[in-house]
Amino acid sequence: MLVRALRKAGDTSGISAARARSTVCRVASVERPVTAVRLNIANDVTELIGNTPMVYLSKVVGPSVAKIAAKLELMEPCCSVKDRIGNSMIKEAEKDGLITPGKTILVEPTSGNTGIGLAFIAAAKGYKLVLTMPASICWSHPSHEGAVAKAEEIMVSFPSADCVGTGGTITGVGRYLKERNPNVKIIAVEPSESAVLSGGKPGAHKIQGIGAGFVPTVLDASVIDEIIPISSDESISMAKRMAVEEGLLVGISSGAATAAAVMVASRPENAGKLVVVLLPSFGERYLSSVLFQDIREEAEKMTFTP
């Protein structure tokens, strides 16, 4: 109406001003700058090793006065802390000029996770790998002498072979942490039925991955502040509780380590401190072990109801 009135009056400048005032908004086309999105994609599987997460335990801790945090090595590419060891040993051997991809045959006496860790690293880097292990894995009577002897035999037969050998998780972790904080306490766990590190005799036990019945020559005992023996039954019970109560499917040795961590966290002198427990491997790897024996037996007795 205002525009019509101004047009009749011949005031065209007023029309322009009126139109400007009556404009509420204008839509303009704006081009947004294109930004590059960086995808976190590893070049090969070895770059995925490490940087595993940690989580506080809250259900299995009991009357603890210290917090317990679990280091989840079960979340490595091949589900165990031995992924780190396999990668580190091969990298160091390459650095020292001892091995060459496509030429060197790697040899390792093993009974489990170390061999698995070495296998996928060797595949990624182009090595042939020979693993030796006992003909019958019986964890109630652990024995690795035959596997070691066979590895030594292969070393003699193949001049291009190189025996890798495990450096020990607690030795490497202990040295690294104590270099950065001498006040850190490193606590070892072993089967109470085979407490060799504590000065006892080797014996039958059910904790896979620890308690081989001898003290390895590579073990640096100087980094260990305390050794806690844990029974097989206690280890199995805690491993089951970790799955049911914390939602963490772990192996028997993880159950042993957690049981020891709960003991340490309950000591009055550790009030307000942080106890870190290393969970070495994923429980799915032990489905055929004593850890899941009762569940297997229950499943075998189940009948189909149409």
C-alpha positions in Angstrom: 0.0 0.0 0.0 2.9 2.3 0.8 4.5 1.7 -2.6 1.3 2.4 -4.5 0.8 5.7 -2.6 4.3 6.8 -3.4 4.0 5.8 -7.1 0.8 7.9 -7.4 2.7 10.8 -5.9 5.5 10.4 -8.4 8.2 9.8 -5.7 10.3 6.9 -7.1 13.1 7.4 -4.6 10.7 6.8 -1.8 9.6 3.6 -3.5 13.1 2.3 -3.5 13.6 3.2 0.2 10.2 1.6 1.1 11.1 -1.6 -0.7 14.5 -1.7 1.1 12.8 -1.2 4.5 10.2 -3.9 3.7 12.8 -6.5 3.0 13.1 -8.8 6.0 15.9 -11.2 4.8 17.6 -12.3 1.6 18.9 -15.8 0.9 22.4 -16.0 -0.4 24.4 -18.9 -1.7 27.6 -19.4 0.3 30.2 -21.9 -0.7 31.8 -23.6 2.4 35.5 -24.4 2.2 36.3 -28.1 1.7 38.4 -29.5 4.5 40.4 -32.7 4.3 39.3 -35.5 6.6 42.2 -37.5 8.0 41.3 -41.2 8.3 43.1 -43.1 11.0 44.1 -46.1 8.9 47.2 -48.1 9.7 49.7 -49.0 6.9 49.9 -52.6 8.2 48.8 -54.6 11.2 52.0 -53.9 13.2 51.0 -50.3 13.6 47.9 -51.4 15.5 50.0 -52.9 18.4 49.9 -51.0 21.7 47.9 -48.1 23.1 45.5 -50.5 24.6 42.8 -49.0 26.8 42.5 -49.1 30.6 39.3 -49.4 32.7 38.6 -49.2 36.4 37.3 -52.4 38.0 34.3 -51.8 40.3 32.6 -55.1 41.0 35.3 -57.7 41.9 37.4 -55.4 44.0 35.8 -56.2 47.4 36.8 -54.0 50.3 39.7 -52.3 48.5 41.1 -49.0 49.7 43.0 -48.4 46.4 41.6 -48.1 42.9 42.3 -50.9 40.5 42.7 -50.2 36.8 43.0 -53.0 34.3 45.2 -52.7 31.2 43.3 -54.5 28.5 46.0 -56.3 26.5 43.2 -58.6 25.2 42.5 -55.8 22.8 45.7 -56.2 20.8 45.4 -57.2 17.2 45.8 -60.9 18.0 44.3 -60.6 21.5 47.3 -60.9 23.8 50.2 -58.9 25.3 52.5 -61.2 23.3 51.7 -59.2 20.2 54.0 -56.5 21.7 56.8 -59.0 22.4 56.7 -60.5 18.9 56.8 -57.2 17.2 59.5 -55.8 19.5 61.8 -58.9 19.1 61.6 -58.9 15.3 62.1 -55.1 15.1 65.2 -55.2 17.3 66.6 -58.2 15.4 66.1 -56.3 12.1 67.7 -53.2 13.6 70.8 -55.2 14.7 71.1 -56.8 11.2 70.4 -60.3 12.5 67.4 -61.1 10.3 66.2 -60.2 6.9 62.6 -60.6 5.4 62.5 -63.3 2.8 65.8 -64.8 3.8 65.7 -65.6 7.5 63.6 -68.4 9.0 62.4 -67.6 12.5 62.2 -70.3 15.1 60.3 -70.2 18.4 59.5 -72.9 21.1 56.1 -71.9 22.3 52.8 -73.2 23.7 50.5 -70.4 22.9 50.2 -66.7 22.6 53.9 -65.9 21.9 53.7 -68.2 18.8 50.5 -66.5 17.7 52.0 -63.1 18.1 55.1 -64.0 16.2 53.1 -65.7 13.5 51.1 -62.6 12.4 54.1 -60.3 12.6 56.1 -62.7 10.5 53.3 -62.9 8.0 53.1 -59.1 7.8 56.8 -58.6 7.4 57.5 -61.5 5.0 59.3 -64.0 7.2 58.9 -67.8 7.4 58.3 -69.0 10.9 58.7 -72.4 12.5 57.0 -73.0 15.9 57.8 -76.0 18.1 55.5 -77.1 20.9 55.0 -80.1 23.1 53.2 -82.9 21.4 50.6 -82.9 24.1 49.8 -79.7 25.9 48.9 -80.7 29.4 48.8 -77.7 31.7 48.5 -79.9 34.8 52.0 -81.1 34.1 53.7 -78.2 32.1 56.8 -79.2 30.3 58.6 -77.3 27.5 61.9 -79.0 27.4 61.0 -81.0 24.2 59.9 -77.9 22.4 63.1 -76.1 23.2 65.2 -79.0 22.2 63.4 -79.2 18.8 63.9 -75.5 18.3 67.7 -76.0 18.9 67.7 -78.9 16.4 66.1 -76.7 13.7 68.6 -74.0 14.4 71.4 -76.5 13.6 69.7 -77.8 10.5 69.0 -74.4 8.9 71.9 -72.0 8.8 69.5 -69.1 7.9 67.4 -69.8 11.0 67.3 -67.4 14.0 65.8 -68.3 17.3 63.7 -65.4 18.5 63.0 -66.2 22.2 60.7 -64.4 24.6 62.2 -61.5 26.7 59.6 -61.7 29.4 56.7 -59.3 30.0 57.5 -58.4 33.5 61.1 -57.8 32.8 60.3 -55.3 30.0 57.5 -53.6 31.7 59.4 -53.4 35.0 62.5 -51.9 33.6 60.5 -49.3 31.5 58.4 -48.1 34.5 61.2 -48.0 37.0 63.3 -45.9 34.7 60.6 -43.3 34.7 59.5 -43.7 38.3 61.7 -45.6 40.7 58.9 -45.6 43.3 56.7 -47.9 41.2 56.2 -51.3 42.7 56.3 -54.3 40.3 54.5 -57.4 41.6 54.8 -60.8 40.0 52.2 -63.5 40.2 52.8 -67.3 40.0 50.8 -70.4 40.7 50.9 -71.4 44.4 51.2 -75.0 43.2 54.4 -74.2 41.3 55.9 -71.3 43.2 59.4 -71.5 41.6 60.1 -67.8 41.7 59.4 -67.8 45.5 61.9 -70.6 46.0 59.5 -73.5 45.8 59.4 -76.6 43.6 57.7 -77.0 40.3 54.3 -78.7 40.4 51.0 -79.3 38.6 48.7 -76.3 38.1 46.0 -75.1 35.7 47.1 -71.5 35.0 48.0 -71.3 31.3 50.7 -68.9 30.4 52.6 -68.7 33.7 54.4 -71.1 36.0 56.5 -73.0 33.4 58.4 -74.8 36.3 61.7 -73.0 35.9 63.2 -69.5 36.2 64.0 -68.1 32.7 67.5 -66.8 32.2 66.1 -63.6 30.7 64.2 -62.8 33.9 65.5 -59.7 35.6 64.5 -60.4 39.2 65.9 -57.0 40.3 62.8 -55.3 38.9 60.4 -57.4 41.0 59.4 -56.0 44.4 57.1 -58.8 45.5 55.9 -62.2 44.3 52.3 -63.3 45.1 51.3 -67.0 44.7 47.7 -67.5 43.6 46.1 -71.0 43.4 44.6 -72.4 40.2 41.1 -72.5 41.7 41.3 -68.9 42.8 42.5 -67.8 39.4 39.7 -69.7 37.6 37.1 -68.3 39.9 38.2 -64.7 39.5 38.4 -65.1 35.7 34.8 -66.2 35.7 33.8 -63.3 37.9 35.5 -60.9 35.6 33.3 -62.0 32.7 30.0 -62.1 34.7 30.5 -59.0 36.9 32.9 -56.7 34.9 32.0 -57.8 31.4 35.6 -58.6 30.6 36.2 -62.1 29.0 39.8 -62.9 30.1 42.0 -66.0 30.5 43.0 -67.8 33.6 46.3 -65.9 34.1 44.3 -62.7 34.0 42.2 -64.1 36.8 45.4 -64.8 38.8 46.7 -61.3 38.2 43.3 -59.7 39.2 43.1 -61.8 42.4 46.6 -60.6 43.3 45.6 -57.0 42.5 42.6 -57.2 44.8 44.9 -58.4 47.6 47.3 -55.5 47.1 44.5 -52.9 46.8 43.0 -54.1 50.2 46.2 -53.3 52.1 45.8 -50.3 54.4 49.1 -48.8 53.4 47.8 -48.5 49.8 44.8 -46.4 50.6 44.3 -43.8 47.9 46.8 -45.3 45.5 46.4 -46.8 42.0 46.9 -50.5 41.4 47.3 -51.4 37.7 46.7 -55.0 36.7 47.8 -56.2 33.3 45.2 -58.6 31.7 47.4 -60.6 29.2 44.9 -62.2 26.9 41.3 -62.7 25.7 39.2 -65.4 27.2 37.8 -66.8 24.0 41.2 -68.4 23.4 40.5 -70.7 26.4 37.1 -72.1 25.5 38.5 -75.7 25.5 40.3 -75.2 28.8 39.2 -75.9 32.4 38.0 -72.3 32.6 34.9 -73.2 30.6 34.7 -76.9 31.5 31.5 -76.6 33.6 29.8 -74.6 30.8 30.8 -77.2 28.2 29.5 -80.0 30.3 26.2 -78.2 30.9 25.8 -77.5 27.2 26.5 -81.2 26.4 23.7 -82.3 28.6 21.2 -79.9 27.0 18.4 -81.5 25.0 16.4 -80.1 22.1 12.8 -79.4 22.9 10.6 -78.9 19.8 
